[in-house]
Amino acid sequence: MRDNIKTYILFAAVFLLIVITGFIQSWNSALFILNMGLISAVMSLGVNLQWGIAGLLNVGIMGFVGLGGLATVLISMQPVPEAWNAGGPRILLGLLFGVLTIGLSVLIYKRIQKARLRFISISIFLVIGFFVYKSILTPGVVAVEAVNPAATGYLGGLGLPVLLAWPVGGLLAAGAAWIIGKTALGLRSDYLAIATLGISEIIIAILRNEDWMTRGVKNVAGIPRPVPYEIDLQASEDFVNRAAGFGLDPTTASTLFVKIAYAGLFGLVLILLVWLSQRALNSPWGRMMRAIRDNETAAEAMGKDIKSRHLQIFILGSAVCGIAGAMMTTLDAQLTPGAYQPLRFTFLIWVMVIVGGSGSNLGSILGGFLVWFLWVQVEPIGYWLVDIITAPMDPDSPIRLHLLDSVAQMRLLTMGLFLLLMLRFYPRGLIPEK
């Protein structure tokens, strides 16, 4: 009972901070923190599944998040007919040939028993296959990227409702996790971390450079929304009259309405994932995963297939991160591959899980909200503190100007100090695993 009361108090305190932000700063800022907090909570829930429950050290989180973002483009954006006519079939043929090449390489590996002959055969086959693949794909890519590159220069998507992209983002991330897991999950925790980071960098590099698919660093803007557009709400007489009844102008009211609508959708997803995660955690499967985490040798001696179980939860956690990535891209209404910084944001997600409580689903959610709040508010609070400290100084004082310029760099320092304090006084997190 005491633990439940503590949990309620902690969540109430975090949401009180968000409400205070609304009164002191603006409700737009408060709702922005809430929405990104919901997305961060989903990401930390996925990482907690992998590390907190199974002990898998995945530092390639942003790669799976990026695949979720890619899903929003592939599903919701309208196709570009000119690009498809210019090189679409050739690109599809090249990709199909690449998949067949890899599949046949696996078949050769299984059929040839002699190691030396197998190595030579696969090497020759892959080299030839690579050059044939490039000869098919490259002309199609060049033709597509030449079609109005300032506005399009890519194939576009399927033009379907953007909400379909959220589960598709999870499926894309799950597929990538299966491929990674089949090759990397046999590694020890530190080597697994290096492998996942490297693969994440590869995924992000593909998103940044394959313009025919994502427009690369030129970004894909105008991704459709699952909620109304502000301008449409402002044109509605009924909405304007209702906003006036609350004492709000149409612009402010429409902005708040859209953000509240996003919060409702994100909240439904989070509730569903928490319900599923809690059921899984308290099931025999969840108890088995924790037993494997605590003592792999003993679990293996009892007949448990360690690698297959690790693969299961690695796929599940990655799928959750993919869903979060699709949600984040939908909120931004654009795909910006250049913004995916694996190390920086992976660090932030890991801080969320550690602060909240590794192995605790509710703890990871709390950490997602709390750490994101601190991440956003450190800079304005820093400016306020520096302004107070340097008030006696001349406004143009070099020391004062230097301190103000350094405030933006306080985020990582603050996160580091906050993490150290948490590890010192609450090593198991705010809501520890039971």
Secondary structure, 3 states (H helix, E strand, C coil): CHHHHHHHHHHHHHHHHHHHHHHHCCHHHHHHHHHHHHHHHHHHHHHHHHHHHCCCCCCCHHHHHHHHHHHHHHHHCCCCHHHHHHHHHHHHHHHHHHHHHHHHHHHHHHHCCCHHHHHHHHHHHHHHHHHHHHHHHHHHHHHHHCCCCCCCCCCCCCCCCHHHHHHHHHHHHHHHHHHHHHHHCCCCHHHHHHHHHHHHHHHHHHHHHCHHHHCHHHCEECCCCCCCCHHHHHCCHHHHHHHHHCCCCHHHHHHHHHHHHHHHHHHHHHHHHHHHHHHHHCCHHHHHHHHHHHCHHHHHHCCCCHHHHHHHHHHHHHHHHHHHHHHHHHHHCEECHHHCCHHHHHHHHHHHHHHHCCCCHHHHHHHHHHHHHHHHHHHHHHHHHHHHHCCCCCCCCHHHHHHHHHHHHHHHHHHHHHHHHHHHHCCCCCCCCC
